[in-house]
């Protein structure tokens, strides 16, 4: 049967041109909004816009750039700007996050995430954001400088591989944060988390005793409920399906230093909204 979305001059259906890039778009959207629900809503709006412009998708030399550019156009048009004086009806942590975001130069945070987490080059970022590569580079640099001084926190690391745990600890400390402890198992993680409440949990999925980092996070959040979580996994697509509660902040193994620093900064910015009702994988 012929796919109704297939191009008339080629066999590749429209869905295939976009599907492999959707997990990354969800990750980007969640990093910007700090929430799974709102991030996924922007991703859905992006897909709807591209379905309406399917001929452009078929002609696009790089569908990934087109996907992110379409998202960015929607984000710039409909995204709620940060309020430098958020109303008293917002919870205190969210008011603080809004104030931090409002202090950043516009569109710098987006450029930083595109470059360090989504791995776009400056020329691609310029195309996505409607500017040139030089301006994209300046935006990334500005975000690094502004966010470096914006927020610091106390981080619990859940990682069973000793070398990776040491690397993460060094990165966290060098970025100006404090490590509350390092755990290799679910039991150890829960013990550390409940003894000394962190501002951020940095967690692997598969732990030393075959327990789950997801379960460890679930146990800690059941007690505190308002701690942002950054998951590190070799299989990020498994946590970006949109089918159940999922992390708002996620990086893939292998990672580099810039990815970790940027993701930690983003997670701490949304310390009141990036919670996860984790379920076992």
VMD Tcl script that draws the C-alpha trace (Angstrom):
set ca {
  {0.00 0.00 0.00}
  {1.30 3.46 -0.85}
  {2.00 5.75 2.09}
  {-0.24 8.81 1.68}
  {2.52 10.96 3.11}
  {5.16 9.71 0.70}
  {6.58 12.23 -1.72}
  {5.29 11.79 -5.28}
  {8.84 11.66 -6.61}
  {10.36 9.42 -3.93}
  {9.60 6.52 -1.56}
  {10.49 8.18 1.74}
  {7.37 9.05 3.78}
  {7.14 12.36 5.58}
  {7.12 10.65 8.97}
  {10.46 8.97 8.30}
  {12.16 12.29 7.59}
  {11.23 13.59 11.04}
  {10.86 10.56 13.33}
  {14.52 10.01 14.17}
  {14.89 13.63 15.31}
  {11.79 13.85 17.51}
  {13.41 12.60 20.75}
  {16.00 15.40 20.49}
  {13.30 17.98 19.85}
  {11.42 16.80 22.94}
  {14.61 17.07 24.99}
  {15.24 20.60 23.73}
  {11.66 21.70 24.35}
  {11.67 20.32 27.88}
  {15.00 21.98 28.67}
  {13.57 25.34 27.60}
  {10.30 25.04 29.49}
  {11.50 22.99 32.45}
  {8.52 20.64 32.16}
  {7.63 17.49 30.26}
  {4.03 18.53 29.58}
  {4.73 22.01 28.24}
  {7.79 20.89 26.30}
  {5.89 18.11 24.59}
  {3.05 20.51 23.77}
  {5.50 22.68 21.83}
  {6.85 19.60 20.06}
  {3.33 18.62 18.99}
  {2.66 22.15 17.72}
  {5.87 21.95 15.69}
  {4.83 18.67 14.07}
  {1.40 20.06 13.23}
  {3.01 23.05 11.53}
  {5.31 20.80 9.50}
  {2.50 18.48 8.43}
  {0.74 21.55 7.06}
  {3.94 22.41 5.16}
  {4.87 18.90 4.09}
  {6.28 19.97 0.73}
  {8.89 22.07 2.51}
  {9.82 19.08 4.65}
  {10.35 16.90 1.59}
  {12.58 19.51 -0.06}
  {14.60 20.31 3.07}
  {18.27 19.26 2.73}
  {18.47 18.82 6.52}
  {15.12 17.93 8.14}
  {16.65 18.23 11.62}
  {17.46 21.91 11.10}
  {14.00 22.50 9.64}
  {12.38 20.77 12.62}
  {14.22 22.93 15.14}
  {13.75 26.10 13.09}
  {10.01 25.53 12.98}
  {9.99 24.94 16.72}
  {11.98 28.12 17.29}
  {9.56 30.17 15.20}
  {6.67 28.91 17.34}
  {8.62 29.40 20.55}
  {9.47 33.00 19.68}
  {5.87 33.75 18.75}
  {4.02 32.05 21.58}
  {6.55 31.34 24.33}
  {5.88 33.23 27.50}
  {8.74 35.65 28.27}
  {10.19 35.54 31.74}
  {8.70 38.16 34.02}
  {11.32 40.21 35.90}
  {8.68 40.85 38.61}
  {6.59 37.63 38.72}
  {3.33 37.82 40.61}
  {2.91 36.67 44.21}
  {0.59 33.84 43.11}
  {3.59 31.84 41.82}
  {5.42 29.58 44.30}
  {8.62 31.17 45.63}
  {11.04 28.80 43.80}
  {9.29 29.47 40.48}
  {9.35 33.23 41.10}
  {13.10 32.94 41.62}
  {13.49 30.93 38.41}
  {11.50 33.53 36.47}
  {13.66 36.31 37.86}
  {16.84 34.47 36.84}
  {15.56 33.88 33.32}
  {14.50 37.49 32.93}
  {18.04 38.59 33.76}
  {19.52 36.66 30.81}
  {20.09 38.23 27.42}
  {17.20 37.14 25.14}
  {17.81 34.04 22.98}
  {21.16 33.23 24.53}
  {19.92 30.27 26.57}
  {18.34 28.72 23.47}
  {21.60 29.06 21.54}
  {23.59 27.48 24.37}
  {21.31 24.43 24.57}
  {21.32 24.01 20.80}
  {25.11 24.06 20.76}
  {26.12 22.12 23.86}
  {23.32 19.58 24.27}
  {21.81 19.20 20.81}
  {25.24 19.47 19.13}
  {24.39 21.99 16.43}
  {27.20 24.03 14.87}
  {27.10 27.83 14.87}
  {26.04 28.02 11.24}
  {23.15 25.63 11.92}
  {22.16 27.60 15.03}
  {22.12 30.76 12.95}
  {19.78 29.11 10.47}
  {17.52 27.84 13.23}
  {17.36 31.19 15.02}
  {17.23 33.40 11.93}
  {20.64 34.99 12.32}
  {24.23 34.33 11.22}
  {26.94 32.10 12.64}
  {28.85 34.98 14.26}
  {25.79 36.12 16.19}
  {25.06 32.52 17.17}
  {28.57 32.22 18.58}
  {28.15 35.45 20.54}
  {24.85 34.24 22.00}
  {26.39 30.98 23.18}
  {29.28 32.82 24.81}
  {26.96 35.31 26.49}
  {24.84 32.49 27.90}
  {27.89 30.75 29.32}
  {29.04 33.91 31.07}
  {25.61 34.90 32.40}
  {24.53 31.46 33.58}
  {27.86 30.71 35.25}
  {27.06 33.30 37.92}
  {23.29 32.84 37.98}
  {22.74 29.89 40.28}
  {24.57 27.24 42.28}
  {23.30 24.26 44.20}
  {23.94 21.03 46.06}
  {24.04 17.92 43.87}
  {23.52 14.24 44.65}
  {25.26 11.94 42.14}
  {23.82 8.46 41.53}
  {26.31 6.58 39.33}
  {27.70 3.06 39.69}
  {30.81 3.43 37.49}
  {33.58 4.85 39.68}
  {35.46 6.71 36.94}
  {32.32 8.35 35.59}
  {31.25 9.27 39.11}
  {34.63 10.93 39.75}
  {34.40 12.83 36.47}
  {30.90 14.04 37.32}
  {31.98 15.08 40.79}
  {34.85 17.13 39.35}
  {32.56 18.79 36.81}
  {29.96 19.64 39.44}
  {32.54 21.17 41.79}
  {34.34 23.05 39.01}
  {30.99 24.53 37.94}
  {30.59 26.04 41.41}
  {28.24 23.48 42.95}
  {28.56 21.22 45.99}
  {28.32 17.42 45.91}
  {26.25 16.03 48.79}
  {27.27 12.45 48.07}
  {27.84 9.72 45.48}
  {25.75 6.53 45.47}
  {26.17 3.31 43.47}
  {22.89 1.60 44.36}
  {19.22 2.45 44.89}
  {19.49 1.83 48.63}
  {22.60 3.99 48.96}
  {21.08 6.78 46.89}
  {17.91 6.92 48.97}
  {19.92 6.91 52.20}
  {22.06 9.84 51.02}
  {19.13 11.74 49.53}
  {16.99 11.54 52.66}
  {19.88 12.33 54.98}
  {20.99 15.46 53.14}
  {18.39 16.93 50.75}
  {20.06 18.02 47.47}
  {19.01 20.82 45.14}
  {19.56 18.55 42.13}
  {19.82 14.80 41.52}
  {22.21 13.66 38.80}
  {21.33 10.02 38.12}
  {22.28 7.09 35.94}
  {19.55 4.58 35.05}
  {21.23 1.18 35.55}
  {22.99 0.82 38.91}
  {25.59 -1.54 40.36}
  {23.25 -4.08 41.96}
  {20.93 -4.14 38.93}
  {18.63 -1.71 40.72}
  {17.19 1.28 38.91}
  {18.17 4.91 39.17}
  {14.58 5.69 38.24}
  {13.38 3.85 41.34}
  {15.94 5.60 43.52}
  {14.76 8.98 42.27}
  {11.13 7.98 42.78}
  {11.85 7.11 46.42}
  {13.62 10.42 47.08}
  {10.95 12.49 45.34}
  {8.25 10.68 47.31}
  {9.76 12.32 50.38}
  {10.61 15.79 49.01}
  {8.77 16.11 45.69}
  {10.37 19.30 44.43}
  {13.92 18.32 43.41}
  {14.95 18.64 39.75}
  {16.45 15.53 38.20}
  {19.01 15.21 35.43}
  {19.26 11.69 34.02}
  {22.34 10.37 32.23}
  {21.74 7.32 30.07}
  {23.12 5.51 27.06}
  {19.57 5.18 25.73}
  {17.88 8.61 25.97}
  {15.24 7.69 23.39}
  {13.69 5.28 25.91}
  {12.91 8.23 28.19}
  {11.66 10.55 25.44}
  {8.60 8.76 24.14}
  {5.97 11.05 25.64}
  {4.01 7.99 26.81}
  {4.43 8.40 30.59}
  {5.98 10.80 33.16}
  {9.54 11.40 31.99}
  {12.49 13.59 32.94}
  {12.60 17.16 31.74}
  {16.41 17.11 31.76}
  {18.38 14.37 30.05}
  {21.81 13.86 28.50}
  {23.19 10.83 26.71}
  {26.29 8.77 27.33}
  {28.97 9.35 26.29}
  {28.75 13.00 27.34}
  {31.21 15.87 27.41}
  {31.89 18.49 30.07}
  {29.98 21.25 28.32}
  {26.84 19.12 28.09}
  {26.87 18.37 31.80}
  {27.49 21.97 32.86}
  {24.73 23.30 30.63}
  {22.23 20.65 31.67}
  {22.91 21.24 35.37}
  {22.42 24.98 34.93}
  {19.13 24.44 33.11}
  {17.85 22.02 35.74}
  {18.67 24.34 38.63}
  {16.94 27.21 36.83}
  {13.70 25.26 37.05}
  {14.11 23.88 40.54}
  {10.39 24.05 41.24}
  {9.12 22.47 38.04}
  {11.51 19.73 36.93}
  {10.23 16.92 39.13}
  {9.68 13.41 37.91}
  {7.07 10.87 38.94}
  {9.48 8.11 38.00}
  {8.38 4.64 37.04}
  {10.48 1.55 36.60}
  {11.84 1.07 33.11}
}
mol new
graphics top color blue
foreach p $ca { graphics top sphere $p radius 0.5 }
foreach p [lrange $ca 0 end-1] q [lrange $ca 1 end] { graphics top cylinder $p $q radius 0.2 }
display resetview
